[in-house]
Amino acid sequence: MCPVAQAQDDTTHSHLHRVQTYALEIGHELGLPDTELKALRAAAILHDVGKLAVPEHIISKPGKLSPEEFEKMKTHTVVGGEIVEQLNFPFAVAPMVRGHHEKWDGSGYPDGLAGEDIPIGARILSAVDCFDALVTDRQYRRALTLPEAIEIVRRESGKAFDPRIVALLDQRHEQLERLARSSFPTTCQPMSALKVMRGNAPDAGLEVSQPGAGAGDGAKDSVERLRRLVKVRSAVNSVAEALQSIPQVSRLVVAAGALSALLREMVTHDALVLFERVENRLLVQGAAGVDQEFLSRLEVPEGRGVAGWVALNRKPILNADPKVEPGMAPDTELRAVLGVPLLCQESLRGVICLYRRQKDSFTRADLQVIEYLAHRIAEIALEAKAPVVDEGRPEPSTDEPMQVITVALQGVPSAEAGGPAAERLVQRCLDIARESLTSGACERIGRNELAVWIRDVPTESIGLQLGALQTKLGELSQQGLGPVNPAIEAITINPDSTLNTTSFGASRSEQKPGASRPAYEPLTDTNR
């Protein structure tokens, strides 16, 4: 059974060895008899064997469990106890396995035992299992330091854990950690239809979603939300049509920014990423918003991190921790991610992820919106990769032109050269653009580049707003916040799919930091 228990996931082998090392040392300190130590040695390896009855997508989920998923997870204690009972050990291993999630104050599961009614081996496993989980990387969060982890265990003394065991762990945890590292080796069906009534939440907490805006307003709010959803769906279709007129190499970058701008009306977010599935990897094909430069570099193996889990299991995820994504900037401001698989004709095309700065801030209503739009977004991603075909291309759904305004923030250093200060400067420019260009939706679409999507606004009004934007961005340099020399280009997507381009200020190739320029002066006007 030991190889079976160790093969459950990527972290289980080392975790079981470390738990066994810690548990036996504490057992010796407590003066347990030889039979108890033998039982503890076996239970430390087999305590999670009942997870064989838990679906893989729950075990590997890189976020908190939903209440339904936690109900299934809790059964591993009962299943594990039954499996071990059938092995006929000559000492009491099964009670330790069954009881390793019981708590000192009686709030644990599956039986709600308290104090010394919990087998001593189970009490030891409970504390050391928690401590080791805290100091190692898990799918749902990064590892804590030893001092951070032992402080959490101390706070649970007399609540979750036996105070005597906490005191020993506090005294010896650094020594035990070195021992575990130095000694690491190189080298029955459970019952169905189980439900464990005890236990309200896992130690990491349940999956959280905030109440949706307008929750409790009844039918009136539902009708308004449906109206907005139909409006966004129509706008998403317009983006799909407009993309056919954009050079293929730029389509998904533009699509990410456009979708972010449109979706923000329904689902508030600070960043958006479109992942494309390429063999067994997820590659970023478009990113917009906060940390866009770092997000655009992500390359996620299928099954790893948040996006990889969504892709492998073809299931959405709500309010996971973005920091567990492979390659994510460790100092990112993003604290919550909503991920949805992009399926088209039952084939996985990729994953869309939305991010927010606030932890646990997406709602189930937000998830429903993205799931509703996911199929169309998957089609957009597929269409954006396809070459332009003139024959039979659908006409735009409106006779009004769409304008795409791009703003190149020349003079601003890259994130590598300028560090966090450069990133903050770009974010400040984005905020100014949103304040100035009130008639459109503004997003970050490149390292130091912004874009605005506008419909049904007179050209004169757009010109005035662009002039105000140039002035405000230029003032940042005068305020000593950094050199910002915007080069602005307005692309008009006409109903006949032709493009008109107008540039303002200095050109992208010629402008130099500090060079004077008119506040608003067209340089070119060409039809491509």
HELIX and SHEET records of a PDB file:
HELIX    1   1 CYS A    2  GLN A    6  1                                   5    
HELIX    2   2 THR A   12  GLU A   29  1                                  18    
HELIX    3   3 ASP A   34  LEU A   46  1                                  13    
HELIX    4   4 VAL A   49  ALA A   53  5                                   5    
HELIX    5   5 GLU A   56  ILE A   59  1                                   4    
HELIX    6   6 PRO A   67  GLU A   85  1                                  19    
HELIX    7   7 ALA A   94  ARG A   98  1                                   5    
HELIX    8   8 GLY A  115  ASP A  117  5                                   3    
HELIX    9   9 ILE A  120  VAL A  135  1                                  16    
HELIX   10  10 LEU A  146  ARG A  155  1                                  10    
HELIX   11  11 PRO A  163  SER A  182  1                                  20    
HELIX   12  12 ALA A  219  LEU A  243  1                                  25    
HELIX   13  13 GLN A  248  SER A  250  5                                   3    
HELIX   14  14 ARG A  251  LEU A  263  1                                  13    
HELIX   15  15 GLN A  292  LEU A  295  1                                   4    
HELIX   16  16 GLY A  305  ASN A  313  1                                   9    
HELIX   17  17 PRO A  322  VAL A  324  5                                   3    
HELIX   18  18 ARG A  364  LYS A  385  1                                  22    
HELIX   19  19 ALA A  415  SER A  436  1                                  22    
HELIX   20  20 THR A  459  GLN A  478  1                                  20    
SHEET    1   A 6 GLU A 299  PRO A 301  0                                        
SHEET    2   A 6 ARG A 281  GLY A 289 -1                                        
SHEET    3   A 6 ALA A 271  VAL A 278 -1                                        
SHEET    4   A 6 SER A 347  ARG A 356 -1                                        
SHEET    5   A 6 ALA A 336  CYS A 344 -1                                        
SHEET    6   A 6 ILE A 317  ALA A 320 -1                                        
SHEET    1   B 6 ALA A 441  GLY A 446  0                                        
SHEET    2   B 6 GLU A 449  ARG A 455 -1                                        
SHEET    3   B 6 MET A 402  GLN A 410 -1                                        
SHEET    4   B 6 ASN A 485  ILE A 493 -1                                        
SHEET    5   B 6 LEU A 499  PHE A 504 -1                                        
SHEET    6   B 6 PRO A 522  ASN A 527 -1                                        
END                                                                             
